[in-house]
Amino acid sequence: MKISELLAQDKITLSFEVFPPKKAERFEAVKTAAEDIAELHPSFMSITYGAGGSTAGFTAELAADLKKDTGVPVMPHLTCVGSSKEHTDRMIAQYRCENIENIMVLRGDMPASGEAETDFTHASDLIAYIKKQADLCIGGACYPEGHIESYNKNQDLRNLRTKVEAGCDFLTTQMFFDNNIFYNFLYRAREAGIRVPILPGIMPITNAKQLDRSVALSGTNVPERFRAIVDTFRDNPAAMKQAGIVYASEQIIDLIANGIKHIHVYSMNKPDVAKGIMDNLSEIIK
Ligand code: FAD
């Protein structure tokens, strides 16, 4: 099923994200975790693409297996970095054969080596290229706090509009820990003429190191309220995990209470975390 069709229904959707392994020997373990998450009946699952295209084969295989074995709609990611036109053509042909109807298209980041093949500069270039040759529902990324490389937020929004005009059917945000940042972004995006669905991306933080790493990579603002929680529980892993699941669940409940129907969760191959969130929302998203 196309995600655009799911998002057009008057129903709450909750989707989960998994990432493929870097090495073949980890594939079965990752697949088992992804299947456990699929058993929670998310609206769809997305499968990320390793930096520089390092996991191309595993992303495609995991997406195909999940669709075939669980029936959950899937959305493999693809990045400009690591993608020539020929590589893109091959991936799209494969997804067509497997009846995969959704793809998340990103620019990606250059690997540390600084070497990666690419025929596309911005995500919008790859989106336009794919849109011309395949009837896929295409997702793209957006940044409520501005992309880390962008000159300013208005320029970032103009670039985002170009991405949508290139053929992006919906957007998913980078993580944020303060919902007001999302509400403000949504307002500005609509003012800028961006009309496609925008899914807030919620990252349950279950250990303090994960927060430090995520913030260093994305520059995401950490509100005092959340900082206090992480500082209090950082040396107590079980308590930190519980607090992280509750904080993410509260963010989702607040979003739903403010009229946001479609939410994406960065579940990071953790079925217990995904289940904790589902349990906390069981009556709300029934
Ligand atoms: P773009 O849309 O190309 O934007 C990148 C920068 O270029 C921005 O500053 C933008 O303002 C600017 N820009 C865009 N278009 C133009 C233009 N036409 N002219 C001038 N400037 C322009 N990375 C992975 O490697 N694998 C993944 O699976 C993955 N999944 C992600 C999923 C989500 C939901 C998000 C939010 C991010 C994901 N990323 C992933 C990270 C992403 O690849 C990086 O954040 C990357 O730096 C930007 O990707 P983008 O698609 O937003 O790029």
Boltz pocket constraint, residues with backbone or C-beta under 6 A from the ligand:
constraints:
  - pocket:
      binder: B
      contacts: [[A, 47], [A, 48], [A, 49], [A, 50], [A, 51], [A, 52], [A, 77], [A, 78], [A, 79], [A, 105], [A, 106], [A, 107], [A, 108], [A, 109], [A, 121], [A, 122], [A, 123], [A, 124], [A, 140], [A, 141], [A, 142], [A, 147], [A, 148], [A, 149], [A, 150], [A, 151], [A, 155], [A, 156], [A, 159], [A, 160], [A, 162], [A, 163], [A, 172], [A, 173], [A, 174], [A, 175], [A, 201]]
      max_distance: 6.0
